Amino acid sequence: MGGTAGRGRGTTPAGRGGMRRRAAWRFALLAAAALAAPPLAAQQRAAPGGTEAAEQRVWLQVEALPTLARAQERVAAYAATFPDVQGYYLGSGWYGIVLGPLPRAEALALRTRLLSEGRIPRDAFLADGAAFRQRFWPLAAATEALTADRPADATEVAAAAAEPGSPAAVPVQAPALPAEETPEEARASEAALSQAERELIQVALRWAGLYEGAIDGAFGRGTRAAMEAWQRSRGARPTGILTARERAELLAAYNAPLEGLGVETVRDEAAGIEIALPRAILSPEPVREPPFVRHDARDGSGVRVVLISQDGDEGRLGGLYEIMQTLEIVPPEGPRRRTADAFVIEGADESIRSTTYAWLVDGEIKGFSLVWPAADEERRARLLDVMRASFRRLPGTLDPSLPATEEQGVDLVSGLQVRRPRATASGFFVDRQGRVVTSAAAVEDCAEVTVDGGFAASVAAREGALAVLAPVEPLAPRAVAAFQTAVPRLASEIAVAGYPYGAALAQPALTFGRLADLRGLDGEEDVKRLDLAAQAGDAGGPVLDAGGAVLGMLLPRAGGGTRALPASVAYALEAEAIVAALGRVGVQAQTTEGLVPVGPERLTREAAGFTVLVSCW
């Protein structure tokens, strides 16, 4: 990752996880694992006693590589440092390197610590193990033999670098079948299959988890072994040659998840895209808001499809990659990868799972997002295969001058909701390394904390009502707060800089008031009482004197209790207490004893240099 300049971003982040795509394994290992063992996530759920701890154990996925050789090289490097490294095949040619498993809270803490130490990539993320297949590390648990049906080196990035297309594009209608076939008759009927029909058999075997070879229509050793395994799973004679009836049963199982979805090929001339969509569960009319065409959910299905269509180059593709990750339809946890001309983003949370593809070809960026309810993975994965395989480019892109719709707002991007944090507060830079002081309550129970518009930060220290945040990557603030060590004058004018409306305003707002007392109402020595009508989002922000020096940090308004204070009563943790706390954690704060009053305009401008938005996710 690159550094930062000023308070802007450096190089484009890679996202939260390694993409789970393409590789090759000997069929015997794949079939044995598929038939003998449940997915790792299922094993967790079936842990003895069904304890909460067992259900919450997760892995920290640190990398994913598109070739076995490269994955073995990287996992060996990690193993030299970490004792609990494992490597798993993730499917579709990608190999994951993971640490764990650990209880979720411990895994989160480990991720934060290792990120702050720069020991793992920024896109490391927590994985539940559902995608893990064969283990290739430690070496004693793995085999490196390759199937005869495909080459080992599948180097395409996340299956996104090439335009889609395969025989899986549309469900097929099974033909009328004879009651029985001898092996000789089965071989004869098989010989009459077209190339597309033969490839579809391989696709269905892959979908059944029995085949990882190439989709080429050539029934070699890998394909025959997969057919034999499928026959054994059905209690049929394992000949390795499917009869017409068996082929129909295989395809019926492959297409079963699509029943009731109303999958139809849609030709959108305005967007220049042709794609198969589940029309029965999508709204009948799409909404065009460049660069998106939104197909929203019908009758509460929870399914959404967004087509992407715009002119562009590599820079605009990178910008779209960043924007997509700010949207609510793309949960932050999940693998994602980008090349110069394509990207793929996956995201999952307790409610939805989404996948987004985009390809840059001849100056046009086109792609789609599928958003699907959680806990319905079989249908989602099957439909995603169909959509990607059916995706076709037509001439032209969505007209950027289309009239705007009524669905506009500061928290919308072309009609799509921007992902919002669980809570926001204010804070301020206290050194040139980008460390931030804020309210401890603002970062309590947060899975992730960001500062200054999206930079990841960890909680470096907590002391009473104070929290010190350290950026995961170094920041270069425009300004750093200076703490006032001289005793302020009672009734003097003060101001709080903060974000009372969260991210709705790009700059902090100043709320003016006066210093009511050097102590709290109950005589507390480390707080100052303010006469000021602050908002909840201002908490954690700096309380400034007339010259812009920091008198303290605004504390959250106390809730509950038997005493209700007037709205104009606020408290600030005094500067001396903050400076002392910073010193105990190795931060040398800037101080001043001078007071040269400046006007409100200059005070606002100077406060904007070191006041930041703190977001809890």
Helices and strands as residue ranges (DSSP letters): H 27-36, H 40-45, G 48-50, H 52-55, E 57-65, H 68-79, E 85-91, E 94-103, H 104-116, E 125-127, E 135-137, G 139-141, H 183-191, H 195-207, H 221-233, H 244-255, G 256-258, E 263-268, E 273-278, G 279-281, E 287-289, E 292-295, E 304-311, H 314-324, E 336-338, E 342-348, E 352-361, E 364-373, H 377-390, E 392-393, E 412-413, E 416-417, E 423-429, E 436-439, G 440-443, E 449-451, E 455-463, E 466-471, E 482-484, E 493-498, G 502-504, E 509-517, E 527-531, G 536-538, E 542-544, E 550-554, E 569-574, H 575-584, E 590-592, H 600-610, E 611-616
